[in-house]
Amino acid sequence: MPHYAEELTDPAEIELWNNMLLHQGETFTTSGRGARSGVTFTYSIRGAEMFVDRKEKSITRATVIRAYHKALELGVVTGPKKLNVFGASYLLPIFKKIGVCE
């Protein structure tokens, strides 16, 4: 039996996902580490999953939503590890662009 993602009902979460859809295909850059610069990436969304061109494993919408709530809770996110989710290094630059966090 296939598993289907729950429909979003929270208006803020719906707006976030719509923003994610709007920016797919754009080029983003991860924050990098120390002297090492970040890597550029693009992403696409299929159903309730986000696929980054540099990764084989998808980032689920549930994970994006969890990271979103963590970013709102923190206000200022000093690095991807603060989001504490799989794919945070890719989510953080997207969140910064769409105004979720600083």
C-alpha positions as CSV (number, residue, x, y, z in Angstrom):
1,M,0.0,0.0,0.0
2,P,1.6,3.3,-1.0
3,H,2.3,6.0,1.6
4,Y,0.9,9.5,0.8
5,A,2.1,12.7,2.5
6,E,-0.5,14.4,4.6
7,E,-2.0,17.6,3.2
8,L,-0.7,20.8,4.6
9,T,-3.4,22.8,6.5
10,D,-1.3,25.4,8.3
11,P,-1.3,28.6,6.2
12,A,2.4,29.4,7.0
13,E,3.5,25.9,6.0
14,I,1.5,26.1,2.8
15,E,3.2,29.5,2.0
16,L,6.6,28.0,2.8
17,W,6.0,25.0,0.5
18,N,4.7,27.3,-2.3
19,N,7.9,29.4,-1.9
20,M,9.9,26.3,-2.1
21,L,8.1,25.4,-5.4
22,L,8.7,28.9,-6.7
23,H,12.4,28.8,-6.2
24,Q,13.1,25.3,-7.5
25,G,15.7,25.3,-10.3
26,E,17.5,28.4,-8.9
27,T,21.1,28.1,-7.9
28,F,22.0,28.3,-4.2
29,T,25.3,27.9,-2.3
30,T,25.8,26.1,1.0
31,S,27.6,28.0,3.7
32,G,30.9,26.1,3.5
33,R,33.1,25.3,6.4
34,G,36.1,27.3,7.6
35,A,38.4,28.1,4.7
36,R,36.4,25.7,2.4
37,S,33.8,27.5,0.3
38,G,30.3,26.2,0.0
39,V,29.0,24.2,-3.0
40,T,26.4,25.3,-5.5
41,F,23.2,23.3,-5.9
42,T,19.8,23.4,-7.4
43,Y,16.7,21.5,-6.3
44,S,13.4,20.2,-7.7
45,I,10.2,19.2,-6.0
46,R,8.2,16.2,-6.9
47,G,5.2,15.5,-4.8
48,A,6.1,15.9,-1.2
49,E,9.9,15.5,-1.7
50,M,12.7,17.8,-2.5
51,F,15.5,16.5,-4.6
52,V,18.9,18.2,-4.5
53,D,21.1,17.8,-7.6
54,R,24.1,16.8,-5.4
55,K,22.3,14.1,-3.3
56,E,20.6,10.9,-4.2
57,K,18.4,10.8,-1.1
58,S,15.4,13.2,-1.1
59,I,14.5,15.6,1.7
60,T,10.9,15.0,2.7
61,R,8.4,17.8,3.0
62,A,7.9,16.8,6.7
63,T,11.7,17.4,7.2
64,V,11.5,20.8,5.5
65,I,8.5,21.7,7.8
66,R,10.4,20.5,10.9
67,A,13.4,22.6,9.9
68,Y,11.1,25.6,9.2
69,H,9.7,25.5,12.7
70,K,13.1,25.2,14.2
71,A,14.3,28.2,12.2
72,L,11.3,30.2,13.4
73,E,12.0,29.2,17.0
74,L,15.7,30.3,16.7
75,G,15.1,33.5,14.7
76,V,18.8,33.8,13.8
77,V,20.3,30.5,12.5
78,T,24.1,30.6,12.9
79,G,24.7,27.4,10.8
80,P,22.9,24.4,9.3
81,K,23.6,22.1,12.3
82,K,21.3,24.4,14.4
83,L,18.3,23.1,12.3
84,N,19.1,19.6,13.4
85,V,17.6,17.8,10.3
86,F,18.8,15.8,7.3
87,G,19.7,18.2,4.5
88,A,20.0,21.3,6.6
89,S,23.0,22.5,4.7
90,Y,20.8,22.8,1.6
91,L,17.7,24.1,3.4
92,L,19.4,27.0,5.2
93,P,20.4,29.0,2.1
94,I,16.9,28.5,0.7
95,F,15.3,29.6,4.0
96,K,17.6,32.7,4.0
97,K,16.6,33.6,0.5
98,I,12.8,33.3,1.2
99,G,13.1,35.2,4.5
100,V,12.4,32.4,7.0
101,C,15.5,33.3,9.0
102,E,18.6,35.5,9.0
